[in-house]
Amino acid sequence: MSTSTFISHSEQDTCRFAADFAKSVKGGEKICLVGPLGAGKTTFVRGFVEAFHISSGDVQSPTFTLVREYGSSPKVYHVDLYRLEKEEDIFEAGIYELLSGDELVIVEWADNLKRYYPRPSIRVEMNHSGEDTRVIQISG
């Protein structure tokens, strides 16, 4: 498994990096974002969808709706599992079907999937490294 690391010094850096990364996807990938609150997961999604000419102004964390859908070709599903308390909630919310289908899915708080973590997937780990600096590691 290959790993690449990027150091972001601003939200704009994170968006640019995510947009560049998005150009490498072919469709159907499951991108699993992990990291603490405020690490930049939603910012990463904003930059990612901009690469597909989708307005990043439309991107908001789906913390309360669980899933948001952006664009049409490709359609990007943005999932936020922060509020899920039990693994069974993944089935009840229809998220398991998304993860096992051919859709391009980006999952915030992906570690909450536990045993339902999609295989294969691309793991994007984001961590604080100072006030505005983030370390972003991509593997898979």
Secondary structure as a PSIPRED ss2 file (coil, helix, strand):
# PSIPRED VFORMAT (PSIPRED V4.0)

   1 M C   1.000  0.000  0.000
   2 S C   1.000  0.000  0.000
   3 T E   0.000  0.000  1.000
   4 S E   0.000  0.000  1.000
   5 T E   0.000  0.000  1.000
   6 F E   0.000  0.000  1.000
   7 I E   0.000  0.000  1.000
   8 S E   0.000  0.000  1.000
   9 H C   1.000  0.000  0.000
  10 S C   1.000  0.000  0.000
  11 E H   0.000  1.000  0.000
  12 Q H   0.000  1.000  0.000
  13 D H   0.000  1.000  0.000
  14 T H   0.000  1.000  0.000
  15 C H   0.000  1.000  0.000
  16 R H   0.000  1.000  0.000
  17 F H   0.000  1.000  0.000
  18 A H   0.000  1.000  0.000
  19 A H   0.000  1.000  0.000
  20 D H   0.000  1.000  0.000
  21 F H   0.000  1.000  0.000
  22 A H   0.000  1.000  0.000
  23 K C   1.000  0.000  0.000
  24 S C   1.000  0.000  0.000
  25 V C   1.000  0.000  0.000
  26 K C   1.000  0.000  0.000
  27 G C   1.000  0.000  0.000
  28 G C   1.000  0.000  0.000
  29 E C   1.000  0.000  0.000
  30 K E   0.000  0.000  1.000
  31 I E   0.000  0.000  1.000
  32 C E   0.000  0.000  1.000
  33 L E   0.000  0.000  1.000
  34 V E   0.000  0.000  1.000
  35 G C   1.000  0.000  0.000
  36 P C   1.000  0.000  0.000
  37 L C   1.000  0.000  0.000
  38 G C   1.000  0.000  0.000
  39 A C   1.000  0.000  0.000
  40 G C   1.000  0.000  0.000
  41 K H   0.000  1.000  0.000
  42 T H   0.000  1.000  0.000
  43 T H   0.000  1.000  0.000
  44 F H   0.000  1.000  0.000
  45 V H   0.000  1.000  0.000
  46 R H   0.000  1.000  0.000
  47 G H   0.000  1.000  0.000
  48 F H   0.000  1.000  0.000
  49 V H   0.000  1.000  0.000
  50 E H   0.000  1.000  0.000
  51 A C   1.000  0.000  0.000
  52 F C   1.000  0.000  0.000
  53 H C   1.000  0.000  0.000
  54 I C   1.000  0.000  0.000
  55 S C   1.000  0.000  0.000
  56 S H   0.000  1.000  0.000
  57 G H   0.000  1.000  0.000
  58 D H   0.000  1.000  0.000
  59 V C   1.000  0.000  0.000
  60 Q C   1.000  0.000  0.000
  61 S C   1.000  0.000  0.000
  62 P C   1.000  0.000  0.000
  63 T C   1.000  0.000  0.000
  64 F C   1.000  0.000  0.000
  65 T C   1.000  0.000  0.000
  66 L C   1.000  0.000  0.000
  67 V E   0.000  0.000  1.000
  68 R E   0.000  0.000  1.000
  69 E E   0.000  0.000  1.000
  70 Y E   0.000  0.000  1.000
  71 G C   1.000  0.000  0.000
  72 S C   1.000  0.000  0.000
  73 S C   1.000  0.000  0.000
  74 P C   1.000  0.000  0.000
  75 K C   1.000  0.000  0.000
  76 V E   0.000  0.000  1.000
  77 Y E   0.000  0.000  1.000
  78 H E   0.000  0.000  1.000
  79 V E   0.000  0.000  1.000
  80 D E   0.000  0.000  1.000
  81 L C   1.000  0.000  0.000
  82 Y C   1.000  0.000  0.000
  83 R C   1.000  0.000  0.000
  84 L C   1.000  0.000  0.000
  85 E C   1.000  0.000  0.000
  86 K C   1.000  0.000  0.000
  87 E C   1.000  0.000  0.000
  88 E C   1.000  0.000  0.000
  89 D H   0.000  1.000  0.000
  90 I H   0.000  1.000  0.000
  91 F H   0.000  1.000  0.000
  92 E H   0.000  1.000  0.000
  93 A C   1.000  0.000  0.000
  94 G C   1.000  0.000  0.000
  95 I H   0.000  1.000  0.000
  96 Y H   0.000  1.000  0.000
  97 E H   0.000  1.000  0.000
  98 L H   0.000  1.000  0.000
  99 L H   0.000  1.000  0.000
 100 S H   0.000  1.000  0.000
 101 G C   1.000  0.000  0.000
 102 D C   1.000  0.000  0.000
 103 E C   1.000  0.000  0.000
 104 L E   0.000  0.000  1.000
 105 V E   0.000  0.000  1.000
 106 I E   0.000  0.000  1.000
 107 V E   0.000  0.000  1.000
 108 E E   0.000  0.000  1.000
 109 W C   1.000  0.000  0.000
 110 A H   0.000  1.000  0.000
 111 D H   0.000  1.000  0.000
 112 N H   0.000  1.000  0.000
 113 L H   0.000  1.000  0.000
 114 K H   0.000  1.000  0.000
 115 R H   0.000  1.000  0.000
 116 Y H   0.000  1.000  0.000
 117 Y C   1.000  0.000  0.000
 118 P C   1.000  0.000  0.000
 119 R C   1.000  0.000  0.000
 120 P C   1.000  0.000  0.000
 121 S C   1.000  0.000  0.000
 122 I E   0.000  0.000  1.000
 123 R E   0.000  0.000  1.000
 124 V E   0.000  0.000  1.000
 125 E E   0.000  0.000  1.000
 126 M E   0.000  0.000  1.000
 127 N E   0.000  0.000  1.000
 128 H E   0.000  0.000  1.000
 129 S C   1.000  0.000  0.000
 130 G C   1.000  0.000  0.000
 131 E C   1.000  0.000  0.000
 132 D C   1.000  0.000  0.000
 133 T C   1.000  0.000  0.000
 134 R E   0.000  0.000  1.000
 135 V E   0.000  0.000  1.000
 136 I E   0.000  0.000  1.000
 137 Q E   0.000  0.000  1.000
 138 I E   0.000  0.000  1.000
 139 S E   0.000  0.000  1.000
 140 G C   1.000  0.000  0.000
